[in-house]
Every structure is written in C-alpha cells, then in structure tokens.
Amino acid sequence: MNDSPPGPQEPARRIVLAGATGTVGRLTAVRLAAAGTYDVALLTRDPAKAAALGLPGRLVGADFASPGTLRPALRGADALLLITNDPLSPEHDINLLHAAAAAGTPHVVKLSAQAVTDPDADDVITRRQRENEERLRASGLPWTLLRPRSFMSHALDWRDGIARHGIVRGLHGDSLNSCVDPADIADAAVQALTGTGHVGRTYALTGPRAISAREKTATLSEVLGRPLVFEEISLDQARQEWRRRMPEILVDARTLSAERQNRGSKAAVTDGVREATGHAPRPFRTWATEHAPAFLTHVGA
C-alpha cells in the first residue's frame, strides 16, 4: 500500500482569447469553460462593459492599440486565440504578435477568412487578412489558421425587417455562399487551442452546402412559422445602407465582396470543419432553429 501524499497538481493550461467579446470569441470562451480544466483569460478594452455579457473566464484589461497592456496580459500563456476585426488598424495584429513573441507563447490560433485564397479578392479587408497571416507565419511562433466562409449569424442583421414587416432585404438574393455556423468555428478553435496535431495547419471552414439569401429567408419562414418575403435591393441601395454603418473604404470592400459572391466565388464547400473538429458542419436550418427566439422578439430602436 502506498501512503505517500499525492504529487502537486499540474497547473491549468492558460489560454488567452483576444477578441473574446465577438461572436467566435464568446462561443469559444463558453466551450472552454464547459471543459472546466483551463485558465481562460479574456482580453477586453473595457472589462466593466464585458462583464455585462456574463462571459466565463477572467476579464483582463488590454488594448490592442497599446503594447504596454498586452505583454503582461500574455505572460505565461500556453495558447492565444487571435481575433481582430478592424482592417483599418493593422497595428492590432502587429502588437499582439509582438507581445506573444515576447511572452514566449507556444501557440497562436488565428481567425482569418477564406477570401484570402481567392486571387480575385483584392479589397482592403482581404489584403489586410493576407498581411496578418504573413505576419504570423513570419513571427516564428507556432501557428494554426482558421479560414471561415461567411458566418451564418450574419442573418441576424435581418431581425428588424423580419420582426417589423416580415421582409428580408438584400443584394444578389440568388448568389450562393457556403456560410458556416460560428459554433463550428468555435469548436475548431477549441480543438486547435487545446489539442495536438494542429500546429502548422490551415482549416478552410464552410457549411455543408452553399445557400442563397433567398433560400435562407425561406428556411427562416419555415422555422419561425410565419410568412417571410425576400426583397431584392440594388447595389446603390445596399451601398447607402452600408454607409450608415461604415466608412467608404469598407463600403467599397463590401461591394467587391458581394460582386465576387455573385460570380460564384464563395460557393465551394470544404471538409475543414470535420478535419478540425471530427464532426460534420451544421446546416443553416440548425443554426436558424437554435436562434429562432432572436428573430421572434427583436425590434430595434
């Protein structure tokens, strides 16, 4: 019989999420918390505001534009999920990578986009994503790249029109996009952050098949149990709507992206979700069913 005391417990693997309050960051935080075996640090510029989201993990004040706040936040990290969303601020990726290198972070998982593989994609957003990938590969840090197609959750932008009028308004309603459920992206992120065999890998993440905005509208109509109409808008109308939310350079990027989709450049389906996670990608109907309450109750200001 061995009466010797048990040895000291291994310290919990420390994972830092940069971009924790975004769609994929939030889902990743929840999944890591459910595992219960990780020390998860959530980087946020405004911890008080982030606390209102109720995210699991430790909120750590850090500003992507301020290198001095990033180095202590990454100290001791075993892995970093790197999500940035401002293509007009390339210093965010630069600062985070410098901090990760200074901290000796063993693994960086970067959320990029499938558009970087399209030679016809030359808008400012895609150019910035390519540059950020190149920076990561040149950093000397072990890396994994996640390249999703459009998020299924972008359909949430239709909530007001559905709740108020039963109408979805959109550009190029029959163009196809092999959009992916953000939950599948988060699953891939968790596997890359915590598993083995992912260093140096690139995962192209899509849904199980390409789908149009018109078909999404029909699916939402069935899921919600109410008639919905898809209303095609012109490019000029789309650009006017985008201008309310973003500067002209991003309006131009959105325009070029929509035109590429209309030419069929975003319809290809990959097996990346299964490669990264071991499970099949979720179809749009599954995503719509899970998020039906958001469409039934939401009416914007």
Secondary structure, 3 states (H helix, E strand, C coil): CCCCCCCCCCCCEEEEEECCCCHHHHHHHHHHHHHCCEEEEEEECCHHHHHCCCCCCEEEECCCCCHHHHHHHHCCCCEEEECCCCCCCCHHHHHHHHHHHHHCCCCEEEECCHHHHCCCCCCHHHHHHHHHHHHHHHCCCCEEEEEECCEHHHHHHHHHHHHHHCEEEEECCCCEECCECHHHHHHHHHHHHHCCCCCCCEEEECCCCCEEHHHHHHHHHHHHCCCCEEEEECHHHHHHHHHCCCCHHHHHHHHHHHHHHHCCCCCCCCCHHHHHHCCCCCCHHHHHHHCHHHHHHCCCC
